[in-house]
Amino acid sequence: MESQNLRPGHLTAAQTRQVLGITSGALRNLVYRGQLTRSGGTDRYPYFAVEAVTALAAKRAARKVA
C-alpha cells in the first residue's frame, strides 16, 4: 500500500506509470538505465519528481511524432 503522505511535487510509482503509459517492468528499466531517478520514498514505494516525469513524457512523445 502506497503512502498517503506524498510530498508536493512528487508522484508515486503508480501515478508515474499512468502518466507515461508504461508497465511496472518498463518503469524499473527506466530507473535502471538512468533515464528516470527516484526522488524519495522507499525502495518498495518510490516517489518521482513531477518535473522529471513530465520531461521524460515530453521526450517520449516527441520521439513518437518524429
CNS distance restraints for C-alpha pairs under 8 A (distance, minus, plus):
assign (resid   2 and name CA) (resid  12 and name CA) 7.65 0.50 0.50
assign (resid   2 and name CA) (resid  45 and name CA) 6.27 0.50 0.50
assign (resid   3 and name CA) (resid  45 and name CA) 7.86 0.50 0.50
assign (resid   6 and name CA) (resid  10 and name CA) 6.86 0.50 0.50
assign (resid   6 and name CA) (resid  11 and name CA) 7.55 0.50 0.50
assign (resid   6 and name CA) (resid  12 and name CA) 7.76 0.50 0.50
assign (resid   9 and name CA) (resid  49 and name CA) 6.04 0.50 0.50
assign (resid   9 and name CA) (resid  50 and name CA) 5.48 0.50 0.50
assign (resid   9 and name CA) (resid  51 and name CA) 7.84 0.50 0.50
assign (resid  10 and name CA) (resid  39 and name CA) 7.89 0.50 0.50
assign (resid  10 and name CA) (resid  47 and name CA) 6.02 0.50 0.50
assign (resid  10 and name CA) (resid  48 and name CA) 5.40 0.50 0.50
assign (resid  10 and name CA) (resid  49 and name CA) 4.51 0.50 0.50
assign (resid  10 and name CA) (resid  50 and name CA) 5.20 0.50 0.50
assign (resid  11 and name CA) (resid  15 and name CA) 5.72 0.50 0.50
assign (resid  11 and name CA) (resid  16 and name CA) 5.99 0.50 0.50
assign (resid  11 and name CA) (resid  47 and name CA) 5.46 0.50 0.50
assign (resid  11 and name CA) (resid  48 and name CA) 5.21 0.50 0.50
assign (resid  11 and name CA) (resid  49 and name CA) 6.31 0.50 0.50
assign (resid  11 and name CA) (resid  50 and name CA) 6.19 0.50 0.50
assign (resid  12 and name CA) (resid  16 and name CA) 6.09 0.50 0.50
assign (resid  12 and name CA) (resid  45 and name CA) 7.25 0.50 0.50
assign (resid  12 and name CA) (resid  46 and name CA) 6.38 0.50 0.50
assign (resid  12 and name CA) (resid  47 and name CA) 4.78 0.50 0.50
assign (resid  12 and name CA) (resid  48 and name CA) 6.41 0.50 0.50
assign (resid  13 and name CA) (resid  17 and name CA) 6.11 0.50 0.50
assign (resid  13 and name CA) (resid  27 and name CA) 7.99 0.50 0.50
assign (resid  13 and name CA) (resid  45 and name CA) 6.90 0.50 0.50
assign (resid  13 and name CA) (resid  46 and name CA) 6.13 0.50 0.50
assign (resid  13 and name CA) (resid  47 and name CA) 6.21 0.50 0.50
assign (resid  13 and name CA) (resid  48 and name CA) 7.12 0.50 0.50
assign (resid  14 and name CA) (resid  18 and name CA) 6.25 0.50 0.50
assign (resid  15 and name CA) (resid  19 and name CA) 6.24 0.50 0.50
assign (resid  16 and name CA) (resid  20 and name CA) 6.19 0.50 0.50
assign (resid  16 and name CA) (resid  48 and name CA) 7.24 0.50 0.50
assign (resid  16 and name CA) (resid  53 and name CA) 6.77 0.50 0.50
assign (resid  17 and name CA) (resid  21 and name CA) 5.58 0.50 0.50
assign (resid  17 and name CA) (resid  22 and name CA) 5.17 0.50 0.50
assign (resid  17 and name CA) (resid  23 and name CA) 6.27 0.50 0.50
assign (resid  17 and name CA) (resid  24 and name CA) 6.94 0.50 0.50
assign (resid  17 and name CA) (resid  27 and name CA) 6.72 0.50 0.50
assign (resid  18 and name CA) (resid  22 and name CA) 6.81 0.50 0.50
assign (resid  19 and name CA) (resid  53 and name CA) 7.80 0.50 0.50
assign (resid  19 and name CA) (resid  57 and name CA) 7.40 0.50 0.50
assign (resid  20 and name CA) (resid  53 and name CA) 7.67 0.50 0.50
assign (resid  20 and name CA) (resid  57 and name CA) 5.74 0.50 0.50
assign (resid  22 and name CA) (resid  26 and name CA) 5.98 0.50 0.50
assign (resid  22 and name CA) (resid  27 and name CA) 6.77 0.50 0.50
assign (resid  23 and name CA) (resid  27 and name CA) 6.33 0.50 0.50
assign (resid  24 and name CA) (resid  28 and name CA) 6.30 0.50 0.50
assign (resid  25 and name CA) (resid  29 and name CA) 6.26 0.50 0.50
assign (resid  26 and name CA) (resid  30 and name CA) 6.29 0.50 0.50
assign (resid  27 and name CA) (resid  31 and name CA) 6.40 0.50 0.50
assign (resid  28 and name CA) (resid  32 and name CA) 6.06 0.50 0.50
assign (resid  29 and name CA) (resid  33 and name CA) 5.98 0.50 0.50
assign (resid  30 and name CA) (resid  34 and name CA) 6.19 0.50 0.50
assign (resid  30 and name CA) (resid  35 and name CA) 5.16 0.50 0.50
assign (resid  30 and name CA) (resid  36 and name CA) 5.63 0.50 0.50
assign (resid  31 and name CA) (resid  35 and name CA) 5.99 0.50 0.50
assign (resid  31 and name CA) (resid  36 and name CA) 4.93 0.50 0.50
assign (resid  31 and name CA) (resid  37 and name CA) 5.71 0.50 0.50
assign (resid  31 and name CA) (resid  38 and name CA) 7.45 0.50 0.50
assign (resid  35 and name CA) (resid  56 and name CA) 7.82 0.50 0.50
assign (resid  36 and name CA) (resid  52 and name CA) 6.88 0.50 0.50
assign (resid  36 and name CA) (resid  53 and name CA) 7.43 0.50 0.50
assign (resid  36 and name CA) (resid  56 and name CA) 7.64 0.50 0.50
assign (resid  37 and name CA) (resid  48 and name CA) 6.86 0.50 0.50
assign (resid  37 and name CA) (resid  52 and name CA) 7.90 0.50 0.50
assign (resid  38 and name CA) (resid  46 and name CA) 6.18 0.50 0.50
assign (resid  38 and name CA) (resid  47 and name CA) 5.82 0.50 0.50
assign (resid  38 and name CA) (resid  48 and name CA) 5.01 0.50 0.50
assign (resid  38 and name CA) (resid  49 and name CA) 7.43 0.50 0.50
assign (resid  39 and name CA) (resid  46 and name CA) 7.44 0.50 0.50
assign (resid  39 and name CA) (resid  47 and name CA) 5.64 0.50 0.50
assign (resid  39 and name CA) (resid  48 and name CA) 5.13 0.50 0.50
assign (resid  39 and name CA) (resid  49 and name CA) 5.98 0.50 0.50
assign (resid  40 and name CA) (resid  46 and name CA) 5.88 0.50 0.50
assign (resid  40 and name CA) (resid  47 and name CA) 4.95 0.50 0.50
assign (resid  40 and name CA) (resid  48 and name CA) 6.88 0.50 0.50
assign (resid  41 and name CA) (resid  45 and name CA) 5.76 0.50 0.50
assign (resid  41 and name CA) (resid  46 and name CA) 4.38 0.50 0.50
assign (resid  41 and name CA) (resid  47 and name CA) 5.15 0.50 0.50
assign (resid  42 and name CA) (resid  46 and name CA) 5.11 0.50 0.50
assign (resid  42 and name CA) (resid  47 and name CA) 7.87 0.50 0.50
assign (resid  48 and name CA) (resid  52 and name CA) 7.24 0.50 0.50
assign (resid  48 and name CA) (resid  53 and name CA) 6.99 0.50 0.50
assign (resid  49 and name CA) (resid  53 and name CA) 6.38 0.50 0.50
assign (resid  50 and name CA) (resid  54 and name CA) 6.07 0.50 0.50
assign (resid  51 and name CA) (resid  55 and name CA) 6.05 0.50 0.50
assign (resid  52 and name CA) (resid  56 and name CA) 6.17 0.50 0.50
assign (resid  53 and name CA) (resid  57 and name CA) 6.09 0.50 0.50
assign (resid  54 and name CA) (resid  58 and name CA) 6.10 0.50 0.50
assign (resid  55 and name CA) (resid  59 and name CA) 6.19 0.50 0.50
assign (resid  56 and name CA) (resid  60 and name CA) 6.13 0.50 0.50
assign (resid  57 and name CA) (resid  61 and name CA) 6.08 0.50 0.50
assign (resid  58 and name CA) (resid  62 and name CA) 6.08 0.50 0.50
assign (resid  59 and name CA) (resid  63 and name CA) 6.29 0.50 0.50
assign (resid  60 and name CA) (resid  64 and name CA) 6.37 0.50 0.50
assign (resid  61 and name CA) (resid  65 and name CA) 6.45 0.50 0.50
assign (resid  62 and name CA) (resid  66 and name CA) 6.35 0.50 0.50
